[in-house]
Amino acid sequence: MDAAKIERTVEDLGFEIVTLERGGGRSRPLLRLRIDLPDSKPGHSSVSVEDCAAVSRALRERFEADGGAEQDWVLEVSSPGVERPLTKVTDYDRFSGETIRVRGYRPLAGRAKELEGTLLGLSEAEAETIALQIDDERIEIPLRAIAGARLVYSWGSKRAPPGRRET
């Protein structure tokens, strides 16, 4: 099954794909998805175990309908977790104001390969560039220089992980 069909199946259920990985071997292929709700808030993924099971069932039905049932697929569907990866350009505006960790292919902005700061969103001055606030300095990083980025969850913050209360 191609990625577009997988994405349509997931979107039809009201979710978005955060990451999609293929792996495994020819006789036992692996498909690993992280899903989220399009309006989720940082640190509070509303994706439940039941949601993951529903997406898994829908994908299995789609595999069977497309004739892929003869393979013994390993299918893993999960939430993105509290330190959600930023995988789409729109994520950089969606999570503006949040603390993120950015990993580069090389040192970023003349500093280090990994930086942490407050995401200011996509730069208005430079296309395909994000703005990040580190201490009192605003830096800009081209998207093409970013190997990976994710939200940083502050375990000591007032936000409690889902299912937990502050003490």
C-alpha positions in Angstrom: 0.0 0.0 0.0 1.3 3.4 -0.9 1.8 6.3 1.6 -1.1 8.3 0.1 -3.6 5.5 0.7 -2.3 5.1 4.3 -2.6 8.9 4.9 -6.1 9.0 3.5 -7.2 6.1 5.7 -5.8 7.7 8.8 -7.2 11.2 7.9 -10.7 9.6 7.2 -10.6 8.6 10.9 -9.9 12.1 12.0 -6.1 11.8 12.7 -2.9 13.0 11.1 0.3 11.0 10.5 3.2 12.4 12.4 5.7 9.8 11.2 5.5 6.8 9.0 8.3 4.3 8.8 8.6 1.2 6.7 11.0 -1.6 7.6 11.3 -5.3 8.2 11.9 -7.8 5.5 10.1 -9.0 2.4 8.5 -11.9 4.2 7.5 -9.8 7.3 7.3 -6.1 6.4 6.9 -3.5 9.2 4.8 -0.4 9.1 5.2 2.0 12.1 3.0 5.0 12.4 2.7 7.8 15.0 -0.6 9.5 14.8 -2.1 12.6 16.4 -5.2 14.7 16.4 -4.8 17.8 14.2 -5.6 20.2 17.0 -3.6 18.5 19.8 -1.8 20.6 22.4 1.8 20.0 23.4 2.3 17.5 26.2 -1.4 16.4 26.0 -1.8 14.0 23.2 -5.5 13.0 23.1 -4.7 9.8 21.2 -5.9 6.8 23.2 -5.1 3.1 22.9 -8.6 2.7 21.4 -7.7 5.2 18.8 -4.5 3.4 17.9 -6.5 0.1 17.7 -9.1 1.7 15.4 -6.5 3.0 13.0 -4.7 -0.4 13.1 -8.0 -2.2 12.2 -8.8 0.3 9.4 -5.3 -0.1 7.9 -5.5 -3.9 8.1 -8.9 -3.8 6.3 -7.3 -1.6 3.7 -4.4 -4.0 3.2 -6.8 -6.9 2.8 -8.9 -4.9 0.3 -5.8 -4.0 -1.7 -4.6 -7.7 -1.8 -1.9 -7.3 0.8 -3.2 -9.8 3.2 -1.0 -12.5 2.0 1.9 -10.9 3.7 2.3 -11.1 7.5 2.5 -7.3 8.2 3.8 -6.1 11.5 1.8 -2.9 12.1 2.6 -0.5 15.0 0.4 2.5 15.6 1.1 4.8 18.5 0.7 8.4 19.7 3.7 10.8 19.1 4.4 11.1 22.8 4.9 14.2 24.8 8.1 15.1 23.0 6.3 15.0 19.6 8.5 15.2 16.5 8.0 18.2 14.2 7.8 16.7 10.8 5.8 19.1 8.6 6.6 22.7 7.8 3.2 23.7 9.3 4.3 22.2 12.7 6.8 25.1 13.1 3.9 27.6 13.2 1.5 25.3 14.9 3.8 24.9 17.9 5.1 28.4 18.0 5.8 29.5 21.6 6.8 26.0 22.7 10.3 24.8 23.6 11.9 22.6 21.0 15.1 20.8 20.4 16.6 21.0 16.9 19.3 18.7 15.6 21.3 19.7 12.6 23.3 17.9 10.0 26.1 20.3 11.0 26.4 23.0 13.7 23.4 25.3 13.5 23.7 29.1 13.4 27.4 28.8 14.1 26.7 27.1 17.5 26.2 23.4 17.9 24.6 20.5 16.1 21.8 20.4 18.7 20.0 23.5 20.0 17.1 24.1 22.4 15.0 27.2 22.6 11.6 28.7 22.2 10.1 28.3 18.7 9.0 31.6 17.2 7.6 30.0 14.1 8.5 30.2 10.5 10.6 33.3 9.7 8.8 36.1 8.0 12.0 37.4 6.5 13.4 34.1 5.1 11.4 31.5 3.3 11.9 27.9 4.5 13.5 29.1 7.7 12.5 28.9 11.4 13.1 31.4 14.1 14.2 30.2 17.5 14.7 32.3 20.7 17.7 31.1 22.7 18.2 33.2 25.9 17.9 36.7 24.6 19.0 36.0 21.0 16.8 35.3 18.0 18.4 32.9 15.6 17.2 31.7 12.2 17.8 28.2 10.9 17.1 27.0 7.4 14.8 24.0 7.3 17.2 22.2 5.0 19.8 22.3 7.8 17.5 20.5 10.3 18.0 16.7 10.6 15.2 16.5 13.3 13.2 18.6 15.7 10.9 17.8 18.6 9.0 19.4 21.4 10.7 19.4 24.7 8.4 18.4 27.6 9.2 20.1 30.9 8.6 17.5 33.6 8.8 20.1 36.3 6.2 22.4 34.7 2.6 22.9 35.8 1.5 20.7 32.9 1.0 17.2 34.1 1.3 14.3 31.7 -2.1 12.9 30.7 -3.6 10.8 33.4 -1.5 12.3 36.2 -2.3 15.0 38.7 0.0 17.6 40.1 1.1 16.9 43.7 
